[in-house]
Amino acid sequence: METFQYEAHLRTAGGLTVTDITDEVQDAVTQSGISDGICCVYSPHTTCSVRVNEWERGFLEDFAVLLRRLVPSEHYYAHDDWDRRTENVCPEDMEASNGHAHCMSMLLGPAGEAIPVRGGELQLGQWQRVLFLELDRERDRRWTVQVVGV
């Protein structure tokens, strides 16, 4: 059993930005030399997520509209109430409220995806792509890949 790790960096545009990272994830699998196993792609940021879905403009627009409808940014969030919040405080967060982004992230579930690898290739469906979702403002972000197998 072998393990390979890869880390990538990107600057997001903010506001429900979706970036297709499929090719870079596949490159990491290729670099790993692992033929059969599992590829885990993970975002270590609370207000980002990695998801597998279609890269299709209509769907991406629909998804953004749905998230904004479910979790409107102009709503009151206790997370953004600086008279109440006493944990995990940093000055940068006090300038731009992001309670909505944290709530969106919880709705999306785990911060990453596990994708089978066979013959050195990600076993994605015909239209599936690996997507990095920014739910907060423009920021420098990173995501990691760990490939485990033989």
C-alpha positions in Angstrom: 0.0 0.0 0.0 1.4 3.4 -1.0 0.3 7.0 0.0 0.9 10.2 -2.0 0.0 13.7 -1.0 -0.4 16.9 -3.1 -1.3 20.4 -2.1 -2.6 23.2 -4.5 -3.2 26.9 -4.0 -5.6 29.2 -5.7 -7.0 32.7 -5.3 -10.8 32.6 -5.4 -13.0 35.4 -6.7 -15.4 35.0 -3.8 -19.2 34.9 -3.7 -20.1 31.3 -4.6 -17.2 30.9 -7.0 -16.8 27.4 -8.5 -13.5 26.3 -9.9 -13.0 23.1 -11.9 -10.0 21.3 -10.4 -10.5 17.9 -12.1 -7.4 18.1 -14.4 -5.1 19.0 -11.5 -6.5 16.2 -9.3 -6.0 13.7 -12.2 -2.4 15.1 -12.5 -1.8 14.4 -8.8 -3.1 10.8 -9.3 -0.7 10.4 -12.2 2.2 11.8 -10.2 1.4 9.4 -7.4 2.1 6.3 -9.6 -0.8 4.6 -7.8 -2.8 2.5 -10.2 -5.7 1.3 -8.1 -7.0 2.9 -4.9 -8.8 5.9 -3.6 -8.2 9.6 -4.2 -9.4 12.0 -1.4 -9.7 15.6 -2.3 -10.2 18.0 0.7 -10.6 21.6 1.5 -9.1 22.6 4.9 -11.3 25.8 4.9 -14.6 26.0 6.7 -16.2 28.1 4.1 -15.1 26.1 1.1 -16.1 22.7 -0.2 -15.0 20.1 -2.7 -17.8 18.5 -4.6 -18.2 16.1 -7.6 -20.9 17.3 -10.0 -21.4 18.5 -13.6 -19.6 21.6 -14.9 -22.5 23.1 -16.8 -23.3 26.8 -16.6 -27.1 26.4 -16.2 -26.7 24.0 -13.3 -24.0 26.1 -11.6 -26.3 29.1 -11.9 -29.3 27.2 -10.5 -27.2 25.9 -7.6 -26.0 29.4 -6.7 -29.6 30.7 -6.8 -30.7 27.8 -4.6 -28.0 28.3 -2.0 -28.7 32.1 -1.9 -32.4 31.4 -1.4 -31.8 28.9 1.4 -29.1 31.0 3.1 -29.4 34.7 2.2 -26.3 36.7 3.1 -28.4 39.7 4.3 -30.1 37.6 7.1 -29.0 37.9 10.8 -26.4 35.4 11.8 -25.3 35.1 15.4 -21.8 34.2 14.0 -21.5 37.8 12.7 -22.8 39.4 15.9 -19.7 40.8 17.5 -21.6 41.7 20.7 -22.2 38.0 21.2 -19.4 36.1 19.5 -16.4 35.4 21.7 -14.8 32.3 20.1 -12.5 32.0 17.0 -12.3 35.7 16.5 -9.9 37.3 14.0 -9.9 41.0 12.9 -10.3 40.0 9.2 -13.6 38.3 9.9 -14.9 41.4 11.7 -14.6 43.4 8.5 -16.8 41.1 6.4 -19.6 39.0 7.8 -19.6 35.4 6.7 -22.1 33.6 8.8 -24.0 32.7 5.7 -21.0 31.0 4.2 -20.6 28.8 7.3 -24.2 27.8 7.1 -23.9 27.0 3.4 -20.9 24.9 4.1 -22.8 22.8 6.7 -25.6 22.2 4.2 -23.1 20.9 1.6 -21.8 18.3 4.0 -18.2 17.0 4.2 -15.4 19.3 3.0 -14.2 16.8 0.5 -14.7 13.9 -1.8 -13.4 10.3 -2.1 -13.0 9.2 -5.7 -12.1 5.6 -6.7 -8.9 5.2 -8.9 -8.6 2.4 -11.4 -5.8 2.0 -13.9 -4.4 5.3 -12.7 -7.5 7.2 -13.7 -10.2 8.9 -11.6 -13.4 6.9 -11.9 -15.7 9.8 -12.5 -18.9 9.6 -14.5 -19.2 10.9 -18.0 -20.1 14.5 -17.0 -18.6 14.5 -13.5 -16.0 17.0 -12.6 -14.2 17.8 -9.3 -15.3 21.3 -8.2 -13.8 23.6 -5.6 -16.6 25.8 -4.2 -15.8 29.2 -2.5 -18.7 30.2 -0.3 -17.2 33.3 1.2 -15.3 36.3 -0.1 -12.2 36.5 -2.3 -9.4 34.7 -0.6 -6.2 32.7 -1.0 -7.2 29.1 -0.5 -5.6 25.6 -0.7 -6.9 22.1 -1.3 -5.2 18.8 -0.8 -5.2 15.4 -2.5 -4.2 12.1 -0.9 -4.0 9.0 -3.0 -3.8 5.7 -1.3 -3.5 2.3 -3.1 -1.2 0.1 -5.1 
